[in-house]
Amino acid sequence: MKKRGLILSISFCIILSAFALIGHSFYTMIFVDNTKPGFKTAEIYIPTDSNMEDVLILLKNKDIIKDISSLEWVMNKKKYHKLVKSGRYILKEKMSNNGIVNLLRSGSQTSVNFTFNNTRTLSEFCDKVASQLEFDSESLMIYLKSKETQEKYGFNSQNIISLFIPNTYKLYWDISIDSFVEKMYKEYRKFWNDQRMKTAKQLGLSFQEVSTLASIVDAETNYNPEKAIVAGVYINRLKKGRRLEADPTLKFAVGDFSIKRVLNKHKEVDSPYNTYKNAGLPPGPIRQASVKGIDAVLNYKKHSYYYFCASPKFDGTHIFARSLREHNNNAIKYRRELNKKGIRK
């Protein structure tokens, strides 16, 4: 009897040990760190309509998981294949399989800091957006060029780029195109606060027209202290009914932003953006207006200048003039320096 009892005790201990080993194995697979040594953080982007296998491939390619098989096992147990959510997710060091799966299936993605500025064309803007968000640039371009979209937000094909105010915004990477544009429109309305609206009205300009003039100011100078002075020159010309005669509009009309020296042939281009031929503002911005450019127009410097040209020092500043004679003398000095530097076009 004693021998039989001993055997039973040993058998019981063996069974308990087996259960303990199995339990420990399950615990390890579920709750123990499954990230590789030295790993700190990593971001993964799960595209819309991805399945569990796609996510496993993404994680395998990141080379941050010690045991992909155990992660797949936990995914199956937690039915992750039914709860795959797109987005940008940040994985951190010492995450367990349970932690990883809970994060991914919860949809608790991390937003991106979406930023843009200094884009010259709508196409360039769409490319910049698509480089930071999930949707492609062609789809965004088609959406923005549709009359339905333009009419919905009160823009047209020439000025819709002014809907987008350059800044940094927190967005989810997998945001849809329509939600993205709606978000940007809300930011646009927020930007055009009561004070800016009031000032634009006093100027007799619409929001789009302010952005159009600001785009010319931005193209004329990168030197922020001069922007309000340059804006004042153009406001003076508009008030007098004079043509703006802004060289950057010719570069836009020709479609060549590499031009360093505007020539007489450029002034003959047949385009509504040729402000040497056409009075008033062009039909839309010649680039994406900056916030500083817009505010420079709204708070333009009041003075009696009607002309300006780049300084022959090539330091980014300009020389302003009240009369054409004075301006021509300044322009001669600038052209002389261009010739010395061999800049012909």
C-alpha positions in Angstrom: 0.0 0.0 0.0 2.8 2.3 0.8 4.5 1.6 -2.5 1.2 2.3 -4.3 0.7 5.6 -2.5 4.2 6.6 -3.3 3.6 5.9 -7.0 0.4 7.9 -6.9 2.2 10.9 -5.2 5.0 10.8 -7.8 2.4 10.6 -10.6 0.5 13.5 -9.1 3.6 15.6 -8.9 4.5 14.8 -12.5 1.1 15.9 -13.6 1.2 19.0 -11.6 4.7 19.8 -13.0 3.4 19.2 -16.5 0.4 21.5 -15.9 2.8 24.1 -14.4 5.1 23.9 -17.5 2.1 24.2 -19.8 0.7 27.1 -17.8 4.1 28.8 -17.8 4.4 28.3 -21.5 1.0 29.9 -22.1 1.8 32.7 -19.7 5.0 33.3 -21.6 3.4 33.4 -25.0 0.7 35.8 -23.8 2.2 38.1 -21.2 6.0 38.0 -21.5 8.0 40.6 -23.5 8.2 39.4 -27.1 10.3 42.3 -28.6 13.9 41.9 -29.6 16.7 43.1 -27.3 17.7 46.7 -28.0 14.3 47.6 -29.5 12.9 50.9 -28.3 10.0 52.0 -30.5 8.8 51.4 -34.0 5.9 52.7 -36.0 3.8 50.5 -38.3 1.3 51.6 -40.9 -1.6 49.2 -41.5 -3.3 50.1 -44.7 -7.1 50.1 -45.1 -8.6 46.7 -45.8 -5.5 44.8 -44.5 -6.0 41.3 -43.0 -4.2 39.6 -40.2 -1.7 38.0 -42.5 -0.8 41.4 -43.9 -0.1 42.7 -40.4 2.0 39.7 -39.5 4.1 40.4 -42.6 4.5 44.1 -41.7 5.7 43.1 -38.2 8.0 40.4 -39.5 9.6 42.9 -42.0 10.1 45.4 -39.1 12.3 42.7 -37.4 11.3 43.7 -33.9 9.4 40.6 -32.8 11.3 37.7 -31.2 8.7 35.0 -31.9 6.2 35.7 -34.7 4.6 32.2 -34.2 3.6 32.9 -30.7 2.2 36.3 -31.7 0.1 34.7 -34.4 -1.2 32.2 -31.8 -2.3 35.0 -29.5 -3.9 36.8 -32.5 -5.9 33.8 -33.3 -7.0 33.2 -29.7 -8.1 36.9 -29.4 -9.8 36.7 -32.9 -7.8 39.6 -34.2 -8.6 38.5 -37.8 -12.1 39.9 -37.1 -10.8 43.2 -35.6 -8.0 44.4 -37.9 -8.0 48.2 -37.9 -6.0 50.4 -40.2 -3.8 53.3 -39.0 -0.4 54.3 -37.6 0.6 52.4 -34.5 3.6 52.9 -32.2 5.1 49.7 -30.7 7.2 50.1 -27.6 9.9 48.1 -25.9 9.1 45.1 -23.8 5.6 44.7 -25.2 4.0 41.3 -24.8 2.0 39.6 -27.5 -1.1 40.4 -25.5 -0.2 44.1 -25.3 0.6 44.2 -29.1 -2.7 42.5 -30.1 -4.7 44.7 -27.7 -3.2 47.8 -29.1 -3.8 46.8 -32.7 -7.3 45.5 -32.4 -8.4 48.5 -30.2 -7.7 50.9 -33.1 -5.8 53.2 -30.7 -3.6 54.6 -33.4 -1.2 57.5 -33.0 -1.8 60.6 -35.1 0.8 62.0 -37.5 2.1 65.6 -37.4 0.9 66.6 -40.9 2.7 69.7 -42.2 3.0 71.6 -45.5 4.2 75.0 -46.8 5.8 76.6 -49.8 4.0 74.5 -52.4 3.7 76.2 -55.8 1.0 74.2 -57.5 -2.0 72.1 -56.5 -0.2 69.1 -58.0 2.8 69.7 -55.8 0.5 70.1 -52.8 -1.3 66.8 -53.4 2.1 65.0 -53.7 3.2 66.5 -50.4 -0.1 65.4 -48.7 0.1 61.9 -50.1 3.7 61.5 -48.8 2.3 61.9 -45.3 -1.1 60.3 -45.4 -2.5 57.0 -46.7 -4.4 58.1 -49.8 -2.6 58.8 -53.1 -2.1 62.2 -54.7 -4.0 61.4 -57.9 -7.2 60.7 -55.9 -6.8 63.9 -54.0 -6.3 65.9 -57.1 -9.4 64.4 -58.7 -11.4 65.2 -55.6 -10.2 68.8 -55.4 -10.8 69.4 -59.1 -14.4 68.2 -59.0 -16.9 71.0 -59.3 -19.0 69.4 -56.5 -16.1 69.8 -54.1 -15.3 73.3 -55.2 -18.9 74.4 -55.0 -19.3 72.8 -51.6 -16.5 74.8 -50.1 -16.9 78.0 -52.1 -13.8 77.8 -54.3 -13.0 77.3 -58.0 -10.2 75.4 -59.8 -7.9 78.5 -59.8 -8.1 79.3 -56.0 -8.9 76.1 -54.2 -5.3 75.8 -53.1 -6.0 78.8 -50.8 -8.4 76.5 -48.8 -5.3 74.9 -47.2 -3.6 77.1 -44.6 0.1 76.1 -44.1 0.6 74.8 -40.6 1.2 71.6 -38.7 -1.9 69.5 -37.9 -2.5 66.3 -36.0 -4.3 63.8 -38.3 -4.8 60.1 -38.4 -2.7 58.6 -41.2 -5.7 56.6 -42.6 -8.0 59.6 -42.8 -10.3 59.6 -45.8 -10.0 62.2 -48.5 -13.4 63.8 -47.8 -12.7 63.8 -44.1 -9.3 65.4 -44.7 -10.7 68.2 -46.8 -13.5 68.8 -44.3 -10.9 69.0 -41.5 -8.8 71.5 -43.5 -11.9 73.6 -44.2 -12.7 73.8 -40.5 -9.1 74.9 -39.9 -9.5 77.5 -42.7 -12.7 78.9 -41.1 -10.8 79.0 -37.7 -7.9 80.8 -39.3 -10.2 83.5 -40.8 -11.3 84.7 -37.4 -13.4 87.9 -36.8 -10.4 90.2 -36.9 -9.0 88.8 -40.2 -12.5 88.9 -41.8 -13.0 92.4 -40.7 -9.7 93.6 -42.1 -10.2 91.8 -45.4 -13.6 93.5 -45.7 -12.1 96.9 -45.1 -9.6 96.2 -47.8 -12.4 95.2 -50.2 -10.9 91.8 -50.8 -12.3 88.3 -50.4 -10.4 85.7 -48.5 -9.3 84.1 -51.7 -8.1 87.5 -53.1 -6.1 88.1 -50.0 -4.5 84.7 -50.4 -3.8 85.5 -54.1 -2.1 88.8 -53.3 -0.2 87.1 -50.4 1.1 84.4 -52.7 2.6 87.1 -54.9 4.2 88.8 -51.8 5.6 85.5 -50.7 7.1 84.9 -54.1 8.6 88.3 -54.1 10.4 88.1 -50.8 11.4 85.6 -48.2 12.5 88.4 -45.9 9.6 88.7 -43.5 10.2 92.3 -42.3 9.7 93.4 -46.0 6.5 91.5 -46.7 4.1 94.2 -45.4 6.0 96.9 -47.4 5.8 94.8 -50.6 2.1 94.2 -49.9 1.7 98.0 -49.5 3.2 98.6 -53.0 0.6 96.3 -54.5 -2.3 97.7 -52.5 -1.2 101.2 -53.7 -1.2 100.0 -57.3 -4.6 98.3 -57.0 -6.1 101.4 -55.5 -4.8 103.5 -58.4 -6.0 100.9 -61.0 -2.5 100.2 -62.1 -1.4 96.8 -63.3 0.6 94.9 -60.6 3.4 94.0 -63.0 4.6 91.3 -60.7 7.5 89.2 -62.1 6.5 86.0 -60.1 3.2 85.9 -61.9 5.0 85.6 -65.2 7.0 82.6 -63.9 3.7 81.0 -63.0 2.2 81.9 -66.3 5.1 80.5 -68.2 5.3 77.4 -65.9 9.0 77.8 -65.3 9.9 78.6 -61.7 13.6 78.3 -62.4 13.7 81.7 -64.2 16.1 84.0 -62.4 15.8 86.9 -64.8 12.4 88.0 -66.3 12.8 89.1 -69.9 10.6 91.1 -72.2 9.5 87.9 -74.0 8.0 86.6 -70.7 5.9 89.8 -70.4 4.2 88.9 -73.7 2.9 85.5 -72.6 -0.9 85.1 -73.2 -2.2 84.2 -69.7 -4.7 85.6 -67.2 -1.8 85.4 -64.7 0.3 87.9 -66.8 0.0 91.0 -64.5 1.9 93.0 -67.0 -0.9 92.7 -69.5 -3.9 92.3 -67.2 -5.2 94.7 -64.6 -6.1 93.6 -61.1 -5.3 90.4 -59.3 -4.7 87.1 -61.2 -7.5 84.5 -61.0 -5.9 82.6 -58.1 -2.7 82.2 -56.0 0.5 81.6 -57.8 1.7 79.5 -54.9 0.3 78.5 -51.5 0.3 81.7 -49.4 2.0 81.6 -46.1 0.4 82.8 -42.9 3.0 85.6 -42.7 2.1 86.5 -46.3 -1.6 86.7 -45.6 -1.1 88.7 -42.4 1.3 91.0 -44.3 -1.5 91.8 -46.8 -4.1 92.3 -44.1 -1.7 94.5 -42.1 0.1 96.1 -45.1 2.5 99.0 -44.5 1.0 102.3 -45.6 3.4 104.3 -47.6 3.8 106.1 -51.0 5.8 103.5 -52.8 4.6 102.1 -56.2 7.8 100.3 -57.3 10.5 98.0 -56.0 13.3 95.9 -57.3 15.8 93.5 -55.8 18.8 95.0 -54.2 22.0 94.7 -56.3 23.6 93.4 -53.1 21.7 90.1 -53.6 21.0 89.9 -49.9 17.3 89.2 -50.3 16.2 92.7 -49.6 14.6 95.2 -52.0 14.9 98.9 -52.9 11.6 100.8 -53.0 10.7 103.8 -55.1 7.9 106.4 -55.4 8.5 107.3 -59.1 9.1 105.4 -62.3 12.3 107.4 -62.9 13.7 106.4 -59.5 12.7 102.8 -60.0 14.3 102.6 -63.5 17.6 103.9 -61.9 17.4 101.2 -59.3 16.6 98.6 -61.9 19.6 99.6 -64.0 21.9 99.0 -61.1 20.3 95.6 -60.4 20.6 94.5 -64.1 24.2 95.6 -64.2 25.0 93.3 -61.3 23.0 90.5 -63.0 25.2 90.9 -66.1 28.4 90.9 -64.0 27.3 87.5 -62.5 26.4 86.2 -66.0 22.7 85.7 -65.1 21.0 86.0 -68.5 17.8 84.0 -67.9 
